[in-house]
Structures are given as structure tokens and as C-alpha cells.
């Protein structure tokens, strides 16, 4: 099944497959990422990585210059307030309960 076929299913112009793959990928990587954060002196619950999927993805796309439809909507100063609110909401959820480990 080609990826183009999977990406044709959209909600509000965003491919459902992209969201599902991103969230599932981050869920699978969360134990590794939490372990790396622990080595850096932070305690990051695994669910927080899932919440941070969209904000980190947006930051990565901005840093690489790869402007996706969501990135374009987020940086558009004239609208798309629901997208902006969702990204900020997920960022706040993702940053909750992150603690510094005492050394």
C-alpha cells in the first residue's frame, strides 16, 4: 500500500496517517527518550513525550526549513488560532510534571 494512498485521508487538510504515525512513533520512542533525559538530569514521564509530539515536530520543521501545512498555519499571523491553541496546549501538557533530578 503506497504511502500516498494512506496520506489521502485528511481532517481539516491534515493527513490522519501523519498524525497517527507521529504519535505512535513517539510512544514507541518514549522509553528511550525518558532514559536519555534521565541521564541529562531530568525526569520526563513517558506520556509527556507523546504530548510533545506536535510541538517538537513543529520546532523540527521550523529548524530544518521544511514548511508543512501545519507549520505554515502556525506561523501565519492572521489566523489558524485553533492550530496555535492546540500546539500551545500540547506544549503545556508536555512540560507538566518534568522534574529535575537531585544529584
C-alpha positions, 0 to 999 in steps of 0.5 A: 500500500503506497504511502500516498494512498494512506496520506489521502485521508485528511481532517481539516487538510491534515493527513490522519496517517501523519498524525497517527504515525507521529504519535505512535512513533513517539510512544514507541520512542518514549522509553528511550527518550525518558532514559536519555533525559534521565541521564541529562538530569531530568525526569520526563514521564513517558506520556509527556513525550507523546504530548510533545509530539506536535510541538517538537515536530513543529520546532523540527520543521521550523529548524530544518526549513521544511514548511508543512501545512501545519507549520505554515498555519502556525506561523501565519499571523492572521489566523489558524488560532485553533492550530496555535491553541492546540500546539500551545496546549500540547506544549503545556501538557508536555512540560507538566510534571518534568522534574529535575533530578537531585544529584 
